[in-house]
Amino acid sequence: KGYDDRPKSLDEVDPELLETYEKLGIPLAEQAMLAGVAVDAVFDSVSVVTTFKDKLEEVGVVFCSISEAVQEHPELVRKYLGSVVPYSDNFHATLNSAVFSDGTFVYVPEGVRCPM
Protein backbone atom coordinates (compact mmCIF):
# COMPACT_ATOMS: atom_id res chain seq x y z
CA LYS A 1 0.00 0.00 0.00
CA GLY A 2 1.17 3.49 -0.66
CA TYR A 3 0.25 6.97 -1.74
CA ASP A 4 -2.83 5.87 -3.70
CA ASP A 5 -4.24 4.08 -0.63
CA ARG A 6 -4.34 7.21 1.53
CA PRO A 7 -7.73 8.60 2.60
CA LYS A 8 -9.29 10.60 -0.23
CA SER A 9 -11.53 12.67 2.07
CA LEU A 10 -12.07 13.39 5.75
CA ASP A 11 -14.90 10.83 5.70
CA GLU A 12 -12.26 8.08 5.32
CA VAL A 13 -9.99 9.32 8.13
CA ASP A 14 -9.76 7.55 11.50
CA PRO A 15 -12.19 9.37 13.85
CA GLU A 16 -9.56 9.28 16.63
CA LEU A 17 -7.23 11.29 14.40
CA LEU A 18 -9.94 13.85 13.65
CA GLU A 19 -10.66 14.19 17.37
CA THR A 20 -6.96 14.80 18.01
CA TYR A 21 -6.83 17.47 15.29
CA GLU A 22 -9.89 19.12 16.85
CA LYS A 23 -8.21 19.18 20.29
CA LEU A 24 -5.11 20.72 18.71
CA GLY A 25 -7.20 23.39 17.01
CA ILE A 26 -6.05 22.40 13.51
CA PRO A 27 -8.29 24.09 10.87
CA LEU A 28 -10.46 21.83 8.70
CA ALA A 29 -8.51 22.64 5.51
CA GLU A 30 -5.25 21.61 7.18
CA GLN A 31 -6.91 18.46 8.57
CA ALA A 32 -7.70 17.44 4.99
CA MET A 33 -4.05 17.95 3.98
CA LEU A 34 -2.87 15.80 6.92
CA ALA A 35 -5.40 12.99 6.37
CA GLY A 36 -2.80 10.42 5.26
CA VAL A 37 -0.03 11.50 7.65
CA ALA A 38 1.02 9.43 10.66
CA VAL A 39 0.88 11.50 13.85
CA ASP A 40 2.21 11.01 17.37
CA ALA A 41 0.44 13.71 19.38
CA VAL A 42 2.45 14.80 22.41
CA PHE A 43 0.81 17.03 25.05
CA ASP A 44 2.76 18.27 28.07
CA SER A 45 5.62 15.93 27.16
CA VAL A 46 3.36 12.85 27.13
CA SER A 47 2.45 10.92 23.98
CA VAL A 48 -1.35 10.65 24.02
CA VAL A 49 -2.21 9.14 20.64
CA THR A 50 -0.26 7.60 17.78
CA THR A 51 -2.04 7.13 14.45
CA PHE A 52 -1.39 4.49 11.77
CA LYS A 53 0.83 2.58 14.20
CA ASP A 54 -0.56 -0.86 13.25
CA LYS A 55 -0.37 -0.13 9.52
CA LEU A 56 3.27 0.93 9.85
CA GLU A 57 4.14 -2.12 11.99
CA GLU A 58 2.84 -4.36 9.18
CA VAL A 59 5.75 -3.21 6.98
CA GLY A 60 8.32 -3.20 9.81
CA VAL A 61 8.28 0.51 10.67
CA VAL A 62 8.38 1.33 14.39
CA PHE A 63 6.36 4.51 15.14
CA CYS A 64 5.63 5.19 18.79
CA SER A 65 6.50 7.37 21.75
CA ILE A 66 10.10 7.28 22.98
CA SER A 67 8.89 5.96 26.33
CA GLU A 68 7.22 3.03 24.58
CA ALA A 69 10.30 2.47 22.39
CA VAL A 70 12.49 2.27 25.52
CA GLN A 71 10.24 -0.55 26.79
CA GLU A 72 9.56 -2.37 23.51
CA HIS A 73 12.70 -1.67 21.42
CA PRO A 74 15.55 -0.79 23.83
CA GLU A 75 18.26 -1.94 21.41
CA LEU A 76 17.07 0.52 18.75
CA VAL A 77 16.85 3.39 21.24
CA ARG A 78 20.39 2.69 22.48
CA LYS A 79 21.71 2.50 18.92
CA TYR A 80 20.05 5.62 17.49
CA LEU A 81 19.11 8.09 20.25
CA GLY A 82 21.52 11.01 19.98
CA SER A 83 23.19 9.63 16.86
CA VAL A 84 22.10 12.37 14.43
CA VAL A 85 22.94 15.35 16.64
CA PRO A 86 25.25 14.30 19.49
CA TYR A 87 24.49 15.82 22.89
CA SER A 88 27.89 17.52 22.78
CA ASP A 89 27.13 19.31 19.49
CA ASN A 90 25.63 22.48 20.97
CA PHE A 91 23.90 23.95 24.01
CA HIS A 92 20.39 23.05 22.82
CA ALA A 93 21.31 19.43 22.06
CA THR A 94 22.90 19.12 25.51
CA LEU A 95 19.87 20.65 27.23
CA ASN A 96 17.43 18.49 25.26
CA SER A 97 19.38 15.32 26.06
CA ALA A 98 19.47 16.22 29.75
CA VAL A 99 15.82 17.08 30.32
CA PHE A 100 13.61 15.51 27.63
CA SER A 101 10.84 13.32 28.99
CA ASP A 102 9.21 11.90 25.85
CA GLY A 103 8.77 12.41 22.16
CA THR A 104 8.26 10.45 18.98
CA PHE A 105 10.43 7.50 17.95
CA VAL A 106 10.51 6.39 14.31
CA TYR A 107 12.59 3.54 12.93
CA VAL A 108 12.43 2.52 9.27
CA PRO A 109 14.53 -0.61 8.61
CA GLU A 110 16.97 -0.53 5.71
CA GLY A 111 15.25 -1.56 2.49
CA VAL A 112 11.75 -0.75 3.79
CA ARG A 113 9.73 2.00 2.15
CA CYS A 114 7.46 3.82 4.56
CA PRO A 115 3.89 3.84 3.17
CA MET A 116 3.08 7.27 4.66
ChimeraX commands (.cxc) that place a marker at each C-alpha (Angstrom):
marker #1 position 0.00,0.00,0.00 radius 0.5
marker #1 position 1.17,3.49,-0.66 radius 0.5
marker #1 position 0.25,6.97,-1.74 radius 0.5
marker #1 position -2.83,5.87,-3.70 radius 0.5
marker #1 position -4.24,4.08,-0.63 radius 0.5
marker #1 position -4.34,7.21,1.53 radius 0.5
marker #1 position -7.73,8.60,2.60 radius 0.5
marker #1 position -9.29,10.60,-0.23 radius 0.5
marker #1 position -11.53,12.67,2.07 radius 0.5
marker #1 position -12.07,13.39,5.75 radius 0.5
marker #1 position -14.90,10.83,5.70 radius 0.5
marker #1 position -12.26,8.08,5.32 radius 0.5
marker #1 position -9.99,9.32,8.13 radius 0.5
marker #1 position -9.76,7.55,11.50 radius 0.5
marker #1 position -12.19,9.37,13.85 radius 0.5
marker #1 position -9.56,9.28,16.63 radius 0.5
marker #1 position -7.23,11.29,14.40 radius 0.5
marker #1 position -9.94,13.85,13.65 radius 0.5
marker #1 position -10.66,14.19,17.37 radius 0.5
marker #1 position -6.96,14.80,18.01 radius 0.5
marker #1 position -6.83,17.47,15.29 radius 0.5
marker #1 position -9.89,19.12,16.85 radius 0.5
marker #1 position -8.21,19.18,20.29 radius 0.5
marker #1 position -5.11,20.72,18.71 radius 0.5
marker #1 position -7.20,23.39,17.01 radius 0.5
marker #1 position -6.05,22.40,13.51 radius 0.5
marker #1 position -8.29,24.09,10.87 radius 0.5
marker #1 position -10.46,21.83,8.70 radius 0.5
marker #1 position -8.51,22.64,5.51 radius 0.5
marker #1 position -5.25,21.61,7.18 radius 0.5
marker #1 position -6.91,18.46,8.57 radius 0.5
marker #1 position -7.70,17.44,4.99 radius 0.5
marker #1 position -4.05,17.95,3.98 radius 0.5
marker #1 position -2.87,15.80,6.92 radius 0.5
marker #1 position -5.40,12.99,6.37 radius 0.5
marker #1 position -2.80,10.42,5.26 radius 0.5
marker #1 position -0.03,11.50,7.65 radius 0.5
marker #1 position 1.02,9.43,10.66 radius 0.5
marker #1 position 0.88,11.50,13.85 radius 0.5
marker #1 position 2.21,11.01,17.37 radius 0.5
marker #1 position 0.44,13.71,19.38 radius 0.5
marker #1 position 2.45,14.80,22.41 radius 0.5
marker #1 position 0.81,17.03,25.05 radius 0.5
marker #1 position 2.76,18.27,28.07 radius 0.5
marker #1 position 5.62,15.93,27.16 radius 0.5
marker #1 position 3.36,12.85,27.13 radius 0.5
marker #1 position 2.45,10.92,23.98 radius 0.5
marker #1 position -1.35,10.65,24.02 radius 0.5
marker #1 position -2.21,9.14,20.64 radius 0.5
marker #1 position -0.26,7.60,17.78 radius 0.5
marker #1 position -2.04,7.13,14.45 radius 0.5
marker #1 position -1.39,4.49,11.77 radius 0.5
marker #1 position 0.83,2.58,14.20 radius 0.5
marker #1 position -0.56,-0.86,13.25 radius 0.5
marker #1 position -0.37,-0.13,9.52 radius 0.5
marker #1 position 3.27,0.93,9.85 radius 0.5
marker #1 position 4.14,-2.12,11.99 radius 0.5
marker #1 position 2.84,-4.36,9.18 radius 0.5
marker #1 position 5.75,-3.21,6.98 radius 0.5
marker #1 position 8.32,-3.20,9.81 radius 0.5
marker #1 position 8.28,0.51,10.67 radius 0.5
marker #1 position 8.38,1.33,14.39 radius 0.5
marker #1 position 6.36,4.51,15.14 radius 0.5
marker #1 position 5.63,5.19,18.79 radius 0.5
marker #1 position 6.50,7.37,21.75 radius 0.5
marker #1 position 10.10,7.28,22.98 radius 0.5
marker #1 position 8.89,5.96,26.33 radius 0.5
marker #1 position 7.22,3.03,24.58 radius 0.5
marker #1 position 10.30,2.47,22.39 radius 0.5
marker #1 position 12.49,2.27,25.52 radius 0.5
marker #1 position 10.24,-0.55,26.79 radius 0.5
marker #1 position 9.56,-2.37,23.51 radius 0.5
marker #1 position 12.70,-1.67,21.42 radius 0.5
marker #1 position 15.55,-0.79,23.83 radius 0.5
marker #1 position 18.26,-1.94,21.41 radius 0.5
marker #1 position 17.07,0.52,18.75 radius 0.5
marker #1 position 16.85,3.39,21.24 radius 0.5
marker #1 position 20.39,2.69,22.48 radius 0.5
marker #1 position 21.71,2.50,18.92 radius 0.5
marker #1 position 20.05,5.62,17.49 radius 0.5
marker #1 position 19.11,8.09,20.25 radius 0.5
marker #1 position 21.52,11.01,19.98 radius 0.5
marker #1 position 23.19,9.63,16.86 radius 0.5
marker #1 position 22.10,12.37,14.43 radius 0.5
marker #1 position 22.94,15.35,16.64 radius 0.5
marker #1 position 25.25,14.30,19.49 radius 0.5
marker #1 position 24.49,15.82,22.89 radius 0.5
marker #1 position 27.89,17.52,22.78 radius 0.5
marker #1 position 27.13,19.31,19.49 radius 0.5
marker #1 position 25.63,22.48,20.97 radius 0.5
marker #1 position 23.90,23.95,24.01 radius 0.5
marker #1 position 20.39,23.05,22.82 radius 0.5
marker #1 position 21.31,19.43,22.06 radius 0.5
marker #1 position 22.90,19.12,25.51 radius 0.5
marker #1 position 19.87,20.65,27.23 radius 0.5
marker #1 position 17.43,18.49,25.26 radius 0.5
marker #1 position 19.38,15.32,26.06 radius 0.5
marker #1 position 19.47,16.22,29.75 radius 0.5
marker #1 position 15.82,17.08,30.32 radius 0.5
marker #1 position 13.61,15.51,27.63 radius 0.5
marker #1 position 10.84,13.32,28.99 radius 0.5
marker #1 position 9.21,11.90,25.85 radius 0.5
marker #1 position 8.77,12.41,22.16 radius 0.5
marker #1 position 8.26,10.45,18.98 radius 0.5
marker #1 position 10.43,7.50,17.95 radius 0.5
marker #1 position 10.51,6.39,14.31 radius 0.5
marker #1 position 12.59,3.54,12.93 radius 0.5
marker #1 position 12.43,2.52,9.27 radius 0.5
marker #1 position 14.53,-0.61,8.61 radius 0.5
marker #1 position 16.97,-0.53,5.71 radius 0.5
marker #1 position 15.25,-1.56,2.49 radius 0.5
marker #1 position 11.75,-0.75,3.79 radius 0.5
marker #1 position 9.73,2.00,2.15 radius 0.5
marker #1 position 7.46,3.82,4.56 radius 0.5
marker #1 position 3.89,3.84,3.17 radius 0.5
marker #1 position 3.08,7.27,4.66 radius 0.5
marker link #1:1,2 radius 0.2
marker link #1:2,3 radius 0.2
marker link #1:3,4 radius 0.2
marker link #1:4,5 radius 0.2
marker link #1:5,6 radius 0.2
marker link #1:6,7 radius 0.2
marker link #1:7,8 radius 0.2
marker link #1:8,9 radius 0.2
marker link #1:9,10 radius 0.2
marker link #1:10,11 radius 0.2
marker link #1:11,12 radius 0.2
marker link #1:12,13 radius 0.2
marker link #1:13,14 radius 0.2
marker link #1:14,15 radius 0.2
marker link #1:15,16 radius 0.2
marker link #1:16,17 radius 0.2
marker link #1:17,18 radius 0.2
marker link #1:18,19 radius 0.2
marker link #1:19,20 radius 0.2
marker link #1:20,21 radius 0.2
marker link #1:21,22 radius 0.2
marker link #1:22,23 radius 0.2
marker link #1:23,24 radius 0.2
marker link #1:24,25 radius 0.2
marker link #1:25,26 radius 0.2
marker link #1:26,27 radius 0.2
marker link #1:27,28 radius 0.2
marker link #1:28,29 radius 0.2
marker link #1:29,30 radius 0.2
marker link #1:30,31 radius 0.2
marker link #1:31,32 radius 0.2
marker link #1:32,33 radius 0.2
marker link #1:33,34 radius 0.2
marker link #1:34,35 radius 0.2
marker link #1:35,36 radius 0.2
marker link #1:36,37 radius 0.2
marker link #1:37,38 radius 0.2
marker link #1:38,39 radius 0.2
marker link #1:39,40 radius 0.2
marker link #1:40,41 radius 0.2
marker link #1:41,42 radius 0.2
marker link #1:42,43 radius 0.2
marker link #1:43,44 radius 0.2
marker link #1:44,45 radius 0.2
marker link #1:45,46 radius 0.2
marker link #1:46,47 radius 0.2
marker link #1:47,48 radius 0.2
marker link #1:48,49 radius 0.2
marker link #1:49,50 radius 0.2
marker link #1:50,51 radius 0.2
marker link #1:51,52 radius 0.2
marker link #1:52,53 radius 0.2
marker link #1:53,54 radius 0.2
marker link #1:54,55 radius 0.2
marker link #1:55,56 radius 0.2
marker link #1:56,57 radius 0.2
marker link #1:57,58 radius 0.2
marker link #1:58,59 radius 0.2
marker link #1:59,60 radius 0.2
marker link #1:60,61 radius 0.2
marker link #1:61,62 radius 0.2
marker link #1:62,63 radius 0.2
marker link #1:63,64 radius 0.2
marker link #1:64,65 radius 0.2
marker link #1:65,66 radius 0.2
marker link #1:66,67 radius 0.2
marker link #1:67,68 radius 0.2
marker link #1:68,69 radius 0.2
marker link #1:69,70 radius 0.2
marker link #1:70,71 radius 0.2
marker link #1:71,72 radius 0.2
marker link #1:72,73 radius 0.2
marker link #1:73,74 radius 0.2
marker link #1:74,75 radius 0.2
marker link #1:75,76 radius 0.2
marker link #1:76,77 radius 0.2
marker link #1:77,78 radius 0.2
marker link #1:78,79 radius 0.2
marker link #1:79,80 radius 0.2
marker link #1:80,81 radius 0.2
marker link #1:81,82 radius 0.2
marker link #1:82,83 radius 0.2
marker link #1:83,84 radius 0.2
marker link #1:84,85 radius 0.2
marker link #1:85,86 radius 0.2
marker link #1:86,87 radius 0.2
marker link #1:87,88 radius 0.2
marker link #1:88,89 radius 0.2
marker link #1:89,90 radius 0.2
marker link #1:90,91 radius 0.2
marker link #1:91,92 radius 0.2
marker link #1:92,93 radius 0.2
marker link #1:93,94 radius 0.2
marker link #1:94,95 radius 0.2
marker link #1:95,96 radius 0.2
marker link #1:96,97 radius 0.2
marker link #1:97,98 radius 0.2
marker link #1:98,99 radius 0.2
marker link #1:99,100 radius 0.2
marker link #1:100,101 radius 0.2
marker link #1:101,102 radius 0.2
marker link #1:102,103 radius 0.2
marker link #1:103,104 radius 0.2
marker link #1:104,105 radius 0.2
marker link #1:105,106 radius 0.2
marker link #1:106,107 radius 0.2
marker link #1:107,108 radius 0.2
marker link #1:108,109 radius 0.2
marker link #1:109,110 radius 0.2
marker link #1:110,111 radius 0.2
marker link #1:111,112 radius 0.2
marker link #1:112,113 radius 0.2
marker link #1:113,114 radius 0.2
marker link #1:114,115 radius 0.2
marker link #1:115,116 radius 0.2
view
